[in-house]
Amino acid sequence: MDFKKSNTPLNTVTRDLIELSEQTGNIYETVCVISKRANQIAAQMKSDLEKKLQEFAPYNDTLEEVSENREQIEISRYYERLPKPTLIATQEYIDHKLFFRKSNKDRNSL
């Protein structure tokens, strides 16, 4: 997934809580859905970054050789400039790109 192509703002935006809770009917369920998606996005971003930085990992474990690689720095800066996972998840929720459902035990208890 290319996170840079999303139309997510880079900084926080004030949201209407009533509008956010329309899909679930409860703001706490909305926050739970967004937080679970944000955790998924964060894990995916972390694994992507680790894969890219693994190419630059030294094969020996000496502390004496510490060198800076410009490509490695650029990759790190790219990921630092990306929107935060919570902002991406919130934008996906607002754009109706998230699929979520309640479990059967939650439905039976109502």
CNS distance restraints for C-alpha pairs under 8 A (distance, minus, plus):
assign (resid   2 and name CA) (resid   6 and name CA) 7.59 0.50 0.50
assign (resid   3 and name CA) (resid  82 and name CA) 7.09 0.50 0.50
assign (resid   3 and name CA) (resid  83 and name CA) 7.84 0.50 0.50
assign (resid   3 and name CA) (resid  88 and name CA) 7.95 0.50 0.50
assign (resid   4 and name CA) (resid  82 and name CA) 6.43 0.50 0.50
assign (resid   4 and name CA) (resid  83 and name CA) 7.95 0.50 0.50
assign (resid   6 and name CA) (resid  88 and name CA) 7.68 0.50 0.50
assign (resid   7 and name CA) (resid  91 and name CA) 7.81 0.50 0.50
assign (resid   8 and name CA) (resid  83 and name CA) 6.82 0.50 0.50
assign (resid   8 and name CA) (resid  87 and name CA) 6.66 0.50 0.50
assign (resid   8 and name CA) (resid  88 and name CA) 5.81 0.50 0.50
assign (resid   8 and name CA) (resid  91 and name CA) 6.03 0.50 0.50
assign (resid   9 and name CA) (resid  13 and name CA) 7.76 0.50 0.50
assign (resid   9 and name CA) (resid  83 and name CA) 6.93 0.50 0.50
assign (resid   9 and name CA) (resid  87 and name CA) 7.34 0.50 0.50
assign (resid  10 and name CA) (resid  82 and name CA) 7.27 0.50 0.50
assign (resid  10 and name CA) (resid  83 and name CA) 4.92 0.50 0.50
assign (resid  10 and name CA) (resid  84 and name CA) 7.49 0.50 0.50
assign (resid  10 and name CA) (resid  87 and name CA) 7.75 0.50 0.50
assign (resid  11 and name CA) (resid  83 and name CA) 7.45 0.50 0.50
assign (resid  11 and name CA) (resid  87 and name CA) 7.91 0.50 0.50
assign (resid  12 and name CA) (resid  87 and name CA) 7.22 0.50 0.50
assign (resid  15 and name CA) (resid  20 and name CA) 7.52 0.50 0.50
assign (resid  16 and name CA) (resid  20 and name CA) 6.30 0.50 0.50
assign (resid  17 and name CA) (resid  21 and name CA) 6.14 0.50 0.50
assign (resid  17 and name CA) (resid  27 and name CA) 6.89 0.50 0.50
assign (resid  18 and name CA) (resid  22 and name CA) 6.48 0.50 0.50
assign (resid  18 and name CA) (resid  27 and name CA) 7.62 0.50 0.50
assign (resid  20 and name CA) (resid  27 and name CA) 7.05 0.50 0.50
assign (resid  20 and name CA) (resid  30 and name CA) 7.03 0.50 0.50
assign (resid  20 and name CA) (resid  94 and name CA) 7.20 0.50 0.50
assign (resid  21 and name CA) (resid  25 and name CA) 5.27 0.50 0.50
assign (resid  21 and name CA) (resid  26 and name CA) 5.25 0.50 0.50
assign (resid  21 and name CA) (resid  27 and name CA) 4.74 0.50 0.50
assign (resid  21 and name CA) (resid  29 and name CA) 7.96 0.50 0.50
assign (resid  21 and name CA) (resid  30 and name CA) 5.93 0.50 0.50
assign (resid  22 and name CA) (resid  26 and name CA) 7.45 0.50 0.50
assign (resid  23 and name CA) (resid  30 and name CA) 7.84 0.50 0.50
assign (resid  24 and name CA) (resid  29 and name CA) 6.38 0.50 0.50
assign (resid  24 and name CA) (resid  30 and name CA) 6.10 0.50 0.50
assign (resid  25 and name CA) (resid  29 and name CA) 7.82 0.50 0.50
assign (resid  26 and name CA) (resid  30 and name CA) 6.38 0.50 0.50
assign (resid  27 and name CA) (resid  31 and name CA) 6.20 0.50 0.50
assign (resid  28 and name CA) (resid  32 and name CA) 6.17 0.50 0.50
assign (resid  29 and name CA) (resid  33 and name CA) 6.15 0.50 0.50
assign (resid  30 and name CA) (resid  34 and name CA) 6.19 0.50 0.50
assign (resid  31 and name CA) (resid  35 and name CA) 5.94 0.50 0.50
assign (resid  32 and name CA) (resid  36 and name CA) 6.16 0.50 0.50
assign (resid  33 and name CA) (resid  37 and name CA) 6.35 0.50 0.50
assign (resid  33 and name CA) (resid 100 and name CA) 7.28 0.50 0.50
assign (resid  34 and name CA) (resid  38 and name CA) 6.05 0.50 0.50
assign (resid  34 and name CA) (resid  86 and name CA) 7.16 0.50 0.50
assign (resid  34 and name CA) (resid  89 and name CA) 5.60 0.50 0.50
assign (resid  34 and name CA) (resid  90 and name CA) 5.93 0.50 0.50
assign (resid  34 and name CA) (resid  93 and name CA) 6.91 0.50 0.50
assign (resid  35 and name CA) (resid  39 and name CA) 6.17 0.50 0.50
assign (resid  35 and name CA) (resid  86 and name CA) 6.84 0.50 0.50
assign (resid  35 and name CA) (resid  89 and name CA) 7.52 0.50 0.50
assign (resid  36 and name CA) (resid  40 and name CA) 6.43 0.50 0.50
assign (resid  37 and name CA) (resid  41 and name CA) 6.21 0.50 0.50
assign (resid  37 and name CA) (resid  89 and name CA) 5.73 0.50 0.50
assign (resid  38 and name CA) (resid  42 and name CA) 6.03 0.50 0.50
assign (resid  38 and name CA) (resid  85 and name CA) 4.92 0.50 0.50
assign (resid  38 and name CA) (resid  86 and name CA) 4.93 0.50 0.50
assign (resid  38 and name CA) (resid  88 and name CA) 7.28 0.50 0.50
assign (resid  38 and name CA) (resid  89 and name CA) 5.21 0.50 0.50
assign (resid  39 and name CA) (resid  43 and name CA) 6.14 0.50 0.50
assign (resid  39 and name CA) (resid  85 and name CA) 7.33 0.50 0.50
assign (resid  40 and name CA) (resid  44 and name CA) 6.20 0.50 0.50
assign (resid  41 and name CA) (resid  45 and name CA) 6.05 0.50 0.50
assign (resid  41 and name CA) (resid  85 and name CA) 5.74 0.50 0.50
assign (resid  41 and name CA) (resid  89 and name CA) 7.59 0.50 0.50
assign (resid  42 and name CA) (resid  46 and name CA) 6.04 0.50 0.50
assign (resid  42 and name CA) (resid  85 and name CA) 5.61 0.50 0.50
assign (resid  43 and name CA) (resid  47 and name CA) 6.18 0.50 0.50
assign (resid  44 and name CA) (resid  48 and name CA) 6.14 0.50 0.50
assign (resid  45 and name CA) (resid  49 and name CA) 6.13 0.50 0.50
assign (resid  46 and name CA) (resid  50 and name CA) 6.10 0.50 0.50
assign (resid  47 and name CA) (resid  51 and name CA) 6.12 0.50 0.50
assign (resid  48 and name CA) (resid  52 and name CA) 6.34 0.50 0.50
assign (resid  49 and name CA) (resid  53 and name CA) 6.08 0.50 0.50
assign (resid  49 and name CA) (resid  75 and name CA) 7.85 0.50 0.50
assign (resid  49 and name CA) (resid  76 and name CA) 7.76 0.50 0.50
assign (resid  49 and name CA) (resid  79 and name CA) 7.54 0.50 0.50
assign (resid  50 and name CA) (resid  54 and name CA) 5.81 0.50 0.50
assign (resid  51 and name CA) (resid  55 and name CA) 7.25 0.50 0.50
assign (resid  52 and name CA) (resid  56 and name CA) 7.91 0.50 0.50
assign (resid  52 and name CA) (resid  75 and name CA) 7.73 0.50 0.50
assign (resid  53 and name CA) (resid  57 and name CA) 6.70 0.50 0.50
assign (resid  53 and name CA) (resid  72 and name CA) 6.54 0.50 0.50
assign (resid  53 and name CA) (resid  75 and name CA) 7.83 0.50 0.50
assign (resid  56 and name CA) (resid  69 and name CA) 7.91 0.50 0.50
assign (resid  56 and name CA) (resid  72 and name CA) 6.99 0.50 0.50
assign (resid  68 and name CA) (resid  72 and name CA) 7.69 0.50 0.50
assign (resid  68 and name CA) (resid  73 and name CA) 7.62 0.50 0.50
assign (resid  69 and name CA) (resid  73 and name CA) 6.38 0.50 0.50
assign (resid  70 and name CA) (resid  74 and name CA) 6.22 0.50 0.50
assign (resid  71 and name CA) (resid  75 and name CA) 6.24 0.50 0.50
assign (resid  72 and name CA) (resid  76 and name CA) 6.27 0.50 0.50
assign (resid  73 and name CA) (resid  77 and name CA) 6.16 0.50 0.50
assign (resid  74 and name CA) (resid  78 and name CA) 6.10 0.50 0.50
assign (resid  75 and name CA) (resid  79 and name CA) 6.51 0.50 0.50
assign (resid  76 and name CA) (resid  80 and name CA) 6.25 0.50 0.50
assign (resid  77 and name CA) (resid  81 and name CA) 6.21 0.50 0.50
assign (resid  78 and name CA) (resid  82 and name CA) 6.64 0.50 0.50
assign (resid  83 and name CA) (resid  87 and name CA) 6.38 0.50 0.50
assign (resid  83 and name CA) (resid  88 and name CA) 6.56 0.50 0.50
assign (resid  84 and name CA) (resid  88 and name CA) 6.46 0.50 0.50
assign (resid  85 and name CA) (resid  89 and name CA) 6.06 0.50 0.50
assign (resid  86 and name CA) (resid  90 and name CA) 6.04 0.50 0.50
assign (resid  87 and name CA) (resid  91 and name CA) 6.17 0.50 0.50
assign (resid  88 and name CA) (resid  92 and name CA) 6.21 0.50 0.50
assign (resid  89 and name CA) (resid  93 and name CA) 6.17 0.50 0.50
assign (resid  90 and name CA) (resid  94 and name CA) 6.21 0.50 0.50
assign (resid  91 and name CA) (resid  95 and name CA) 6.08 0.50 0.50
assign (resid  92 and name CA) (resid  96 and name CA) 6.17 0.50 0.50
assign (resid  92 and name CA) (resid  97 and name CA) 5.05 0.50 0.50
assign (resid  92 and name CA) (resid  98 and name CA) 6.07 0.50 0.50
assign (resid  93 and name CA) (resid  97 and name CA) 5.95 0.50 0.50
assign (resid  93 and name CA) (resid  98 and name CA) 5.49 0.50 0.50
assign (resid 102 and name CA) (resid 106 and name CA) 6.34 0.50 0.50
assign (resid 102 and name CA) (resid 107 and name CA) 6.92 0.50 0.50
assign (resid 103 and name CA) (resid 107 and name CA) 6.64 0.50 0.50
assign (resid 104 and name CA) (resid 108 and name CA) 6.19 0.50 0.50
assign (resid 105 and name CA) (resid 109 and name CA) 6.30 0.50 0.50
assign (resid 106 and name CA) (resid 110 and name CA) 6.78 0.50 0.50
